[in-house]
Amino acid sequence: MAPVNARDRLILALDVPSADEADRLMSRVEGAVRFVKIGLELYTAAGPDVVRRSVARGKRVFLDLKFLDIEETVRRATAQVAGLGVSFLTIHANRKALCAAVEGRGERSGGEGLKLLAVTVLTNFDANDLRDMGIQRSVADLVAARAKLAAEVGCDGVIASGAEPAAIRQKVGREFLIVTPGIRPAGKSADEHARVTTPSQAIGAGADYLVVGRPIRDAVEPREAAEAILAEMQEAFDEREKRER
């Protein structure tokens, strides 16, 4: 297995309100960031065109729209995404929605490169939030169960905080992807996230990709901030590879 290059595993969240601001941020991290996340704010403001613009710049795109709707809607929407050249797409970990997304990906020519990621438990949720929803399980148990479901129905991975990869790996194989948001370098604010980890902690626990937004976006020098995170990520990937040999 080839060594992991951290530059392929850092995903910058383009959490900005316009396509022009997304372009400016991508320009400021040029050479450091190869993979970007487009979420609800930017997609609502700029639509599919911002995806096309990012792909045209040579970026891989993670479209974080967290689909959850009736099967027909999810199936058809996923087919549309598959035609945009997107690399990752999120769907809430509901069996019907996940199955519909798997079907939709297979129906659109060119969609074979699209990887489907199940959203397990949002990183701003904790055990109290689950109880408010009537769920009497620990966060780790629920995340692991939803990861197992996602693998069974044909998804490629999950979105999970850096606290859960060990529990997930007990349920799924090594090839199943774990993409981790809520990443904060040591000493940085957790903001609204309830379950945050540093890059080293998340990778050490088993995460494959890290999503980082504000620590890079809001830095005085975004590229320098990205490079510092990449250096920490690379060291963590190298250490993990040594342990797994």
C-alpha positions as CSV (number, residue, x, y, z in Angstrom):
1,M,0.0,0.0,0.0
2,A,1.4,3.4,-1.0
3,P,2.1,5.9,1.8
4,V,-0.6,8.4,2.6
5,N,0.0,11.9,1.3
6,A,-1.7,14.3,3.7
7,R,-2.3,16.8,0.9
8,D,-4.8,14.3,-0.6
9,R,-6.6,13.9,2.8
10,L,-7.2,17.5,4.0
11,I,-10.6,18.9,2.9
12,L,-11.1,22.6,3.2
13,A,-14.7,23.6,4.1
14,L,-15.6,26.5,1.8
15,D,-18.0,28.0,4.4
16,V,-18.4,31.3,2.7
17,P,-21.5,33.1,1.3
18,S,-20.7,33.5,-2.4
19,A,-18.8,31.9,-5.3
20,D,-16.5,34.9,-5.5
21,E,-15.5,34.5,-1.9
22,A,-15.0,30.7,-2.5
23,D,-12.7,31.6,-5.4
24,R,-10.7,34.0,-3.3
25,L,-10.3,31.5,-0.5
26,M,-9.2,28.8,-2.9
27,S,-6.6,31.2,-4.4
28,R,-5.2,32.0,-1.0
29,V,-4.6,28.3,-0.3
30,E,-3.4,27.4,-3.8
31,G,-0.8,24.7,-3.7
32,A,-1.7,23.6,-0.2
33,V,-5.3,22.4,-0.6
34,R,-6.5,19.9,-3.3
35,F,-9.9,19.0,-1.9
36,V,-12.8,21.3,-0.9
37,K,-16.1,20.9,0.8
38,I,-19.2,22.8,-0.5
39,G,-22.0,22.9,2.1
40,L,-25.5,24.3,2.4
41,E,-24.6,27.9,2.7
42,L,-22.4,28.1,-0.5
43,Y,-24.5,25.7,-2.5
44,T,-27.7,27.7,-1.7
45,A,-26.0,30.9,-2.8
46,A,-24.3,29.7,-5.9
47,G,-25.8,26.4,-6.9
48,P,-24.2,23.7,-9.1
49,D,-22.1,26.3,-10.9
50,V,-19.8,26.6,-7.9
51,V,-19.2,22.9,-8.0
52,R,-18.3,23.1,-11.7
53,R,-16.0,26.1,-11.0
54,S,-14.2,24.2,-8.3
55,V,-13.7,21.1,-10.4
56,A,-12.5,23.3,-13.3
57,R,-9.8,24.7,-10.9
58,G,-8.6,21.1,-10.4
59,K,-10.1,20.6,-7.0
60,R,-11.8,17.5,-5.8
61,V,-15.2,18.4,-4.4
62,F,-17.1,17.1,-1.3
63,L,-20.7,18.1,-1.7
64,D,-22.1,18.2,1.9
65,L,-25.9,18.5,1.4
66,K,-26.9,15.7,3.8
67,F,-29.7,14.3,1.7
68,L,-32.8,13.0,3.6
69,D,-36.1,12.8,1.7
70,I,-38.4,10.2,0.1
71,E,-36.6,7.6,-2.0
72,E,-37.5,9.0,-5.4
73,T,-36.2,12.5,-4.5
74,V,-32.9,11.2,-3.1
75,R,-32.4,8.8,-6.0
76,R,-32.9,11.5,-8.6
77,A,-30.9,14.2,-6.8
78,T,-28.0,11.8,-6.3
79,A,-28.0,11.0,-10.1
80,Q,-27.7,14.8,-10.7
81,V,-24.8,15.1,-8.3
82,A,-23.1,12.1,-10.0
83,G,-23.0,14.1,-13.2
84,L,-21.2,17.1,-11.7
85,G,-17.8,15.4,-11.1
86,V,-18.2,15.4,-7.4
87,S,-16.0,13.0,-5.3
88,F,-18.0,12.8,-2.0
89,L,-21.7,13.3,-1.2
90,T,-23.4,13.1,2.2
91,I,-26.7,11.4,3.0
92,H,-28.2,11.0,6.4
93,A,-27.9,7.5,7.8
94,N,-31.5,6.4,7.1
95,R,-31.8,3.1,5.4
96,K,-34.3,4.2,2.7
97,A,-32.3,7.3,1.9
98,L,-29.0,5.5,1.7
99,C,-30.4,2.8,-0.5
100,A,-32.0,5.4,-2.8
101,A,-28.6,7.2,-3.1
102,V,-26.8,4.0,-4.0
103,E,-29.4,3.4,-6.7
104,G,-29.2,7.0,-8.0
105,R,-25.4,6.9,-8.2
106,G,-25.6,3.8,-10.4
107,E,-28.1,5.3,-12.7
108,R,-26.0,8.2,-14.0
109,S,-23.2,7.6,-16.4
110,G,-19.9,8.9,-15.0
111,G,-21.2,8.4,-11.4
112,E,-18.8,5.6,-10.6
113,G,-16.3,8.0,-9.1
114,L,-18.9,9.4,-6.6
115,K,-18.4,8.1,-3.1
116,L,-21.4,8.2,-0.8
117,L,-20.9,9.0,2.9
118,A,-23.5,8.5,5.6
119,V,-23.9,11.2,8.2
120,T,-23.9,9.3,11.5
121,V,-24.3,11.8,14.3
122,L,-23.6,15.5,13.8
123,T,-20.6,16.7,15.6
124,N,-22.5,19.3,17.6
125,F,-24.7,16.6,19.2
126,D,-23.9,14.9,22.5
127,A,-25.7,12.3,24.6
128,N,-28.2,14.9,25.9
129,D,-29.2,15.8,22.3
130,L,-29.8,12.1,21.5
131,R,-32.0,11.8,24.6
132,D,-34.0,14.8,23.4
133,M,-34.6,12.9,20.2
134,G,-35.8,9.8,22.1
135,I,-32.6,7.8,21.4
136,Q,-31.4,5.9,24.5
137,R,-28.0,5.0,23.2
138,S,-24.5,6.4,23.6
139,V,-23.1,8.5,20.7
140,A,-20.4,5.9,20.0
141,D,-22.9,3.0,19.8
142,L,-25.2,4.9,17.5
143,V,-22.4,6.0,15.2
144,A,-21.1,2.4,15.0
145,A,-24.5,1.0,14.2
146,R,-25.1,3.6,11.5
147,A,-21.7,2.9,10.0
148,K,-22.5,-0.8,9.8
149,L,-25.8,0.0,8.1
150,A,-24.1,2.3,5.6
151,A,-21.6,-0.4,4.7
152,E,-24.3,-3.1,4.4
153,V,-26.3,-1.0,1.8
154,G,-23.3,-0.1,-0.4
155,C,-22.1,3.3,0.8
156,D,-18.4,4.0,0.8
157,G,-17.9,5.6,4.2
158,V,-19.2,7.8,7.0
159,I,-19.0,11.2,8.5
160,A,-18.0,10.9,12.1
161,S,-16.2,12.8,14.8
162,G,-12.6,12.0,15.7
163,A,-13.9,10.3,18.9
164,E,-15.6,7.4,17.1
165,P,-13.3,5.7,14.5
166,A,-12.2,3.0,16.9
167,A,-15.8,2.0,17.5
168,I,-16.5,2.2,13.7
169,R,-13.6,0.0,12.8
170,Q,-15.0,-2.8,15.0
171,K,-18.1,-2.9,12.7
172,V,-16.6,-2.2,9.2
173,G,-13.6,-3.1,7.1
174,R,-10.4,-1.1,6.6
175,E,-11.4,0.1,3.2
176,F,-14.5,1.8,4.6
177,L,-13.8,5.6,4.7
178,I,-14.1,7.7,7.8
179,V,-14.3,11.4,7.1
180,T,-13.9,13.6,10.2
181,P,-15.1,17.2,10.7
182,G,-14.9,19.2,13.9
183,I,-11.1,19.3,13.6
184,R,-9.4,22.0,15.7
185,P,-5.6,22.4,16.2
186,A,-4.6,22.4,19.8
187,G,-5.6,25.6,21.6
188,K,-8.3,26.6,19.1
189,S,-12.0,27.1,20.0
190,A,-14.4,24.2,19.6
191,D,-17.1,26.7,18.4
192,E,-20.4,24.9,18.4
193,H,-19.0,21.4,18.0
194,A,-19.6,19.1,21.0
195,R,-17.1,16.5,19.9
196,V,-13.8,17.9,18.6
197,T,-10.3,16.5,18.1
198,T,-7.0,17.7,16.9
199,P,-5.6,16.4,13.5
200,S,-3.3,14.0,15.3
201,Q,-6.0,12.6,17.6
202,A,-8.4,12.0,14.7
203,I,-5.9,10.3,12.5
204,G,-4.4,8.3,15.3
205,A,-7.9,7.0,16.0
206,G,-8.4,5.9,12.4
207,A,-9.8,8.9,10.4
208,D,-9.0,8.8,6.7
209,Y,-9.9,12.4,5.7
210,L,-10.1,15.6,7.8
211,V,-12.5,18.5,7.2
212,V,-11.2,21.8,8.4
213,G,-13.0,25.1,8.0
214,R,-12.6,28.1,10.3
215,P,-9.0,27.4,11.5
216,I,-7.9,27.9,7.9
217,R,-10.6,30.3,6.5
218,D,-10.3,32.7,9.4
219,A,-6.5,32.7,9.6
220,V,-4.5,35.8,8.8
221,E,-2.6,33.7,6.3
222,P,-4.8,30.7,5.3
223,R,-2.1,28.9,3.3
224,E,0.3,29.0,6.3
225,A,-2.5,27.7,8.5
226,A,-3.2,24.9,6.0
227,E,0.5,24.0,5.8
228,A,0.8,23.7,9.5
229,I,-2.2,21.4,9.7
230,L,-0.8,19.3,6.8
231,A,2.5,18.9,8.6
232,E,0.7,17.6,11.7
233,M,-1.5,15.3,9.6
234,Q,1.5,13.9,7.7
235,E,3.3,13.1,10.9
236,A,0.2,11.4,12.2
237,F,-0.4,9.3,9.1
238,D,3.3,8.3,9.1
239,E,3.0,7.2,12.7
240,R,-0.1,5.3,12.1
241,E,1.4,3.5,9.1
242,K,4.4,2.4,11.3
243,R,1.9,0.9,13.9
244,E,0.0,-0.9,11.3
245,R,3.0,-2.6,9.6
